[in-house]
Amino acid sequence: MQTTNHTVLVTGGTAGIGLALAKQFHRAHNRVIVTGRNAAKFAALQAEFPAWSFEQADMSDLSALDHLAQAYPQISVLINNAGVQYNYELPDASVPAHVISEEIQTNLIGPMYLTKRMLPQLLAKPHAAIVNVTSSLSVMPKQNAATYSASKAGLHMFTKALRWQLEETSVKVFELIPPLVDTAMTTGRGRGKISAEALATEFWGAFAADVPEIRIGLAKQLLRLHRVLPNIVEQRMRRGA
């Protein structure tokens, strides 16, 4: 995969995994565009990265995604990273039902819709890529993250099918499967987290080498073990261990 001279759009690129990936592409001499829901974060990043472009966009807002496709026809790498995770048990009457649609809209429908809108311009480029950030929970669900796990499972299947659809084109389709990463989303949860920067570094080598399904760190080990000992691994992942 060509790794330089791209225009790269990173959704959810103001913090965590998205920001680490944006920095990695920036260091490799690519133009970077990041989206986020909190425009207040843009000012600090703009001071550090004046060449970057910033767009306030919620992945559940399809009109905002239409704007991105129309405003940046030069994009050649799309990174669908933005996501939300709410941990709850569905029988809990205090949990509002709308959180289900919010997770599905943000984590699955938004990336699928943005990909569809971006495909005409991506297909017109001699070198292009789509990177969808999923989770090991797409294969081994977590008990109190049923909707999140389902949304990532959907994105995992979408990514694989899309790769087949585009295999004869100039657009390469990658799936990034992180382990538990030390971000705001995972504050107070789990053990053995890796930094977003370490994830981005490992991703970069696999991306350059055309590895379509990029499993990072513990996710690589767990998914391999899941093939032979599914019940044991799922019992461990059930509680988010």
N, C-alpha and C positions, 0 to 999 in steps of 0.2 A: 504494500500500500504506500503510495506517495504520501509523505508526512509534512511537506512544506508547501507554501504558496497557496493555501486554501483560505476560504472565508468560512469560519466555523461558528455555528450557532449552538450555544450550550443553554438549555433550559434549566432553570434553577441553578444558575451559575454564580450566585453571589456568596455562597458559603459551601462548606463541606466538600463532598465529592465533586460537585459541579465546578466549584471554584478551583479545586486542585487540577481538574482536567483542563479548564480554561487556561490556567497558568502554564501547563505543559505544552499546549498548542501554541501559546504566545511565545514561549522560549524557542520553539522550532520555526519561528518566522511565519506564523499564520495570522491573518486578521481575525479578531475575536469579537463576537457579539454575545452578550449574556442577557438572559431574562430573569426576572424575579418578581415576587408579589409585593415586596417591601421596597419602595423607591428610596427610602431613607438610606439604605445600604449602598446605593449607587455613588453617593458623593465621596465616600472614603475610597472606594475602588477607583473612581475616576481620577482622583489625585495620584494614586499609585500607578494606574494604567491609563494614561490620557488617550492612548490610541484605540482603546476599546469602545464599543458602542453598547448602550444599555437600553433595554426596553422593559417597561412594566407590563407583565402579562401573566395572567392566571391560566393554567392549563385547562381549567374547566370552562373558560370563556372562549367559545369558538370564534367570535368576532375578533378577539385579540390575536388568535392564531392565523386568521385570514390576513390580518394586518402584517404579521411577520412575513408571510409568504409573498405578499405584494411589495413590501418595503425593501426586501433584501433578495432580489433575484440572483445575486452573485454567490449565494451560499452553495458550497460544495460538500460540506460535512455537517450533518445534523446529529446532535447528541441529545437524545430524549432522556434527560436525567431527573427533571423535577418530579417530586412525589410527596405524598403525605402518608403517614401511618398513625392510626388511632388504635390503641390497645383497649379492647372492651369485650365483654361477654354479651352476646345478643339477647339472652333472657333478662338482662339488666334493664328494668323499665326506665331508669334515669337516663339512659343513653338515647339521644334523639335519633330518629330513623334517617334523617338527612345525612348523617355522617357516612352512611353506606354509599349514597350516590356521589358524595364529594370525593371519596377515595377512588371509586370506579372512574368517575369523570377525569380526575387528575392523573391517575396512574395508568389508565388504559385507553379510554376514549380520546383524551387529549393527544397523547403520542400517536395514536393511530390516525387521527384527523390531521394533525400537523404533518405527518409523513405523507399522507395522501396529497395534501396541498403543496408540499415541497417537491414531490416526485418529478413534475415536468421539468423544473430547472435542474434538478440533480441529474436526470437522464441526459440533459444537454451538455453536461460537463464530461471531459475526457477521463477525469479521475474524481470519483465521488464516493461518499460513504454515509451510512446511517449507523449510529451506535445507540442501542437501546440498553438502558441500565435496569436490570431486573434484580433478582435476589435469590439466594438459596431457598428462601421460603416459597418460591414458585414450585418447588419439587417436594419440600418437606415443610408443611405448614406449621405455624405457631398457633396454639389454641386460642389465645386472646387477640389474635390478629387475623381472623378468618377472612375478612374482606380484603385486607392488604395482601394476604397470601394469594387469594383468588385473582386479584388484579394483576399481580406479578406473574402468576401462572398464565393468565391470558396474554400478557405481553411477551412472555417466553414463546408461546405457541405462534403468536403473530409474527415474531421475529424470524422464527424458523421457516414458516410458510412464505414470508416475504423474501427471504434469501433464495428460496427455490424460484420464486417468480422473477427475480432479478438476476439470476445466475448467468444469463447470456448478455447482460448489459454492462455498462461501465460503473454501476453503483454496487459497492460491496456492503454487505449487511453484517454488522457485528453485534454480539450480545456481551455485555459486561456483567458478570455475576460476582458482586463483592461479598466478602465475609462481613462480620459486624465491624463497622467503621466508626471511629471516634468523631461523631458529629453531634449537632444539637438534637437531632432526632433520637439518638441513642443515649442521651444523658441519663445516667442512673440505671442503665440496663446492661446486663451481660458482662462477660469477662473476655480477656484476650483480644481486645479491639486493636485494629491497626490504624495508623493515621491515614487521612485522605491523601496526603502527599506520597506515602509509600504505595498506596493503591495506584495512584496516577503513574508512578514510575514503572510499576510492573505492567500496567495496562499498555504503556507506550511501547515496550518491547514486543508484546504480543500483537498489537495493532500494526506495527511496522512489518511484522512477519506474516501478516494475513491470517492470523488465528481467528476463526469466525466466532467461536464461543470462548470468551476470555474469563476463565475462572481464577479468582484471586485468593491466595492464602488458604485459610481454613475452609473456604467454600470449595476449593478444589479437592481437598482431602475428604470432606463430608460427602460430596456428590459421588466420589469414587467409592467410598465405603457404603453408600446407600445402595449401590448396585448389588452388593453381596449380602449386606445385613440391614435391609430396609427397616425392619421393625425396631431394631436397637437404635438406629440413627433417628428414626422418627420419634421415639420416646424421649430421646435427648433433646431434640429440637422442639418438641411439643411445648415445653415450658420456656423456650428461648434461651436454653443453656449455651 
